[in-house]
Amino acid sequence: MNVDSIMWVFWVTVTLVLIKILNKFSNGRCYTDNVMIGKVVIVTGANSGIGYATALELAKRGAKVILGCRDDKKGIEAVESIIKQTKNKNVKYIYLDLSSLSSVRKFVEEFKKSEFKLDVLVNNAGASGMGRSMTEDGMVKDMQVNHFGPFLLTLLLVPILKRSAPSRVIVVSSMLHRLGTIEGVNEEGRYGYFQTYCNSKLCNVLFANELARRLKGTGVVVNSLHPGQVNTSLYKTTLFEKLRCLVLYTFFKSPEEGAQTSLYLAVADECDQISGKYFVDCKESGMSWKAEDRYLAGELWSMSEKLVKVRPEEWI
Ligand SMILES: NC(=O)c1ccc[n+]([C@@H]2O[C@H](COP(=O)([O-])OP(=O)(O)OC[C@H]3O[C@@H](n4cnc5c(N)ncnc54)[C@H](OP(=O)(O)O)[C@@H]3O)[C@@H](O)[C@H]2O)c1
């Protein structure tokens, strides 16, 4: 290696380290040290990434945390790991596959058998590129996992959230909601993986806004968020795996950093009073004009109610 090459490697390394340091200091953090003893929280998709980091921190703060995961082994391992690190034994796992409406209904039944209240629901689970086939419920799979499944889950939990008020619903969306549409979102083969993901994330914000309007005055607040670009398994691809590790570690947030906005919305006192807003880096932020469109939100609500077959007694 000649001197030029060594200098080149040196400056690239220095730049990457500086970017990482800059990221560390510019990330929004949840600074409140509120404890959560006596609170009951559900975190979906809590076996990895942002959901795991959220569940871990809420358990550290003393909450009873229920992890909704679609894999028994991963769910149980996550519970054991959280209990080991926090010494909080009130951490439980309940099977939840958001790509199945019957699984969502079973999860809620199971939850209600042991819990009488619910203070915070974190709709965190999300996926992309789950395959092109429709689910057995007749929905585009990524759409069902990211929006229709969480829609039904939340509706079924609304009575218990109302009973437990003040209570909170948190919907983990993405800045990619800006590229989404709701037109033909459940048409087989109409959109590729990336567009479907963006569509589902727009649905997350529209849903959160509409739910916030419908629950106004009940003491249940609903907000959505973008967690930042976070180094999680959401970005797993075999092709770019090695490059991914370096680039993501350097440029992206850690899952613990990515969990900060969810945590802020779950624990901060002031968030009891805020509803129908969108957050980035623990601060209220602007959402896309489509996400603010009440007409679209209403249209999505009706489509979702039909697709997940909400029963009249479950309407809100
Ligand atoms: N990472 C980012 O940069 C980023 C950016 C914007 C928004 N987000 C959002 O952040 C949320 C968390 O994602 P992440 O980045 O932490 O990714 P992740 O590590 O892949 O976590 C996603 C979680 O969702 C679960 N999940 C997937 N399909 C499911 C299903 N059918 N039923 C129940 N759970 C299911 C996964 O379970 P398995 O482990 O079994 O697959 C996993 O626990 C997602 O809503 C994502 O859209 C992430």
The ligand as a MOL file (V3000), in Angstrom:
LIG
                    3D

  0  0  0     0  0            999 V3000
M  V30 BEGIN CTAB
M  V30 COUNTS 48 52 0 0 0
M  V30 BEGIN ATOM
M  V30 1 N -35.5880 0.2710 10.6900 0
M  V30 2 C -35.9070 1.4430 10.1820 0
M  V30 3 O -35.0490 2.1960 9.6930 0
M  V30 4 C -37.3370 1.8910 10.1640 0
M  V30 5 C -37.6340 3.1190 9.5580 0
M  V30 6 C -38.9580 3.5550 9.5620 0
M  V30 7 C -39.9440 2.7880 10.1600 0
M  V30 8 N -39.6220 1.5810 10.7250 0 CHG=1
M  V30 9 C -40.7140 0.8080 11.3450 0
M  V30 10 O -40.3080 0.3730 12.6320 0
M  V30 11 C -41.0520 -0.7900 12.9950 0
M  V30 12 C -40.1280 -1.8230 13.5960 0
M  V30 13 O -39.2540 -2.2980 12.5810 0
M  V30 14 P -37.7140 -2.6480 12.8340 0
M  V30 15 O -36.9090 -1.7140 12.0210 0
M  V30 16 O -37.4480 -2.7840 14.2900 0 CHG=-1
M  V30 17 O -37.6210 -4.0530 12.0880 0
M  V30 18 P -37.4630 -5.5530 12.6370 0
M  V30 19 O -36.2660 -5.6540 13.5100 0
M  V30 20 O -37.5310 -6.3960 11.4190 0
M  V30 21 O -38.7520 -5.7450 13.5460 0
M  V30 22 C -40.0230 -5.9670 13.0020 0
M  V30 23 C -40.8090 -6.7960 13.9700 0
M  V30 24 O -42.1020 -7.0330 13.4030 0
M  V30 25 C -42.3510 -8.4240 13.5100 0
M  V30 26 N -43.2850 -8.9610 12.5170 0
M  V30 27 C -43.0870 -9.1360 11.1910 0
M  V30 28 N -44.1370 -9.7520 10.6400 0
M  V30 29 C -45.0320 -9.9740 11.6430 0
M  V30 30 C -46.3010 -10.5960 11.7340 0
M  V30 31 N -46.8970 -11.1690 10.6580 0
M  V30 32 N -46.9270 -10.6440 12.9280 0
M  V30 33 C -46.3520 -10.1180 14.0130 0
M  V30 34 N -45.1460 -9.5410 14.0150 0
M  V30 35 C -44.4850 -9.4670 12.8390 0
M  V30 36 C -40.9920 -9.0690 13.3340 0
M  V30 37 O -41.0350 -10.4220 13.7730 0
M  V30 38 P -39.9790 -11.5150 13.1620 0
M  V30 39 O -38.6910 -11.2680 13.8840 0
M  V30 40 O -40.6190 -12.8110 13.5020 0
M  V30 41 O -39.8730 -11.2300 11.6970 0
M  V30 42 C -40.1630 -8.1540 14.2190 0
M  V30 43 O -40.2970 -8.4960 15.5630 0
M  V30 44 C -41.7670 -1.2420 11.7220 0
M  V30 45 O -43.1210 -0.8430 11.7830 0
M  V30 46 C -41.0570 -0.4760 10.6150 0
M  V30 47 O -41.8900 -0.2400 9.5110 0
M  V30 48 C -38.3430 1.1240 10.7340 0
M  V30 END ATOM
M  V30 BEGIN BOND
M  V30 1 1 1 2
M  V30 2 2 2 3
M  V30 3 1 2 4
M  V30 4 1 4 5
M  V30 5 2 4 48
M  V30 6 2 5 6
M  V30 7 1 6 7
M  V30 8 2 7 8
M  V30 9 1 8 9
M  V30 10 1 8 48
M  V30 11 1 9 10
M  V30 12 1 9 46
M  V30 13 1 10 11
M  V30 14 1 11 12
M  V30 15 1 11 44
M  V30 16 1 12 13
M  V30 17 1 13 14
M  V30 18 2 14 15
M  V30 19 1 14 16
M  V30 20 1 14 17
M  V30 21 1 17 18
M  V30 22 2 18 19
M  V30 23 1 18 20
M  V30 24 1 18 21
M  V30 25 1 21 22
M  V30 26 1 22 23
M  V30 27 1 23 24
M  V30 28 1 23 42
M  V30 29 1 24 25
M  V30 30 1 25 26
M  V30 31 1 25 36
M  V30 32 1 26 27
M  V30 33 1 26 35
M  V30 34 2 27 28
M  V30 35 1 28 29
M  V30 36 1 29 30
M  V30 37 2 29 35
M  V30 38 1 30 31
M  V30 39 2 30 32
M  V30 40 1 32 33
M  V30 41 2 33 34
M  V30 42 1 34 35
M  V30 43 1 36 37
M  V30 44 1 36 42
M  V30 45 1 37 38
M  V30 46 2 38 39
M  V30 47 1 38 40
M  V30 48 1 38 41
M  V30 49 1 42 43
M  V30 50 1 44 45
M  V30 51 1 44 46
M  V30 52 1 46 47
M  V30 END BOND
M  V30 END CTAB
M  END
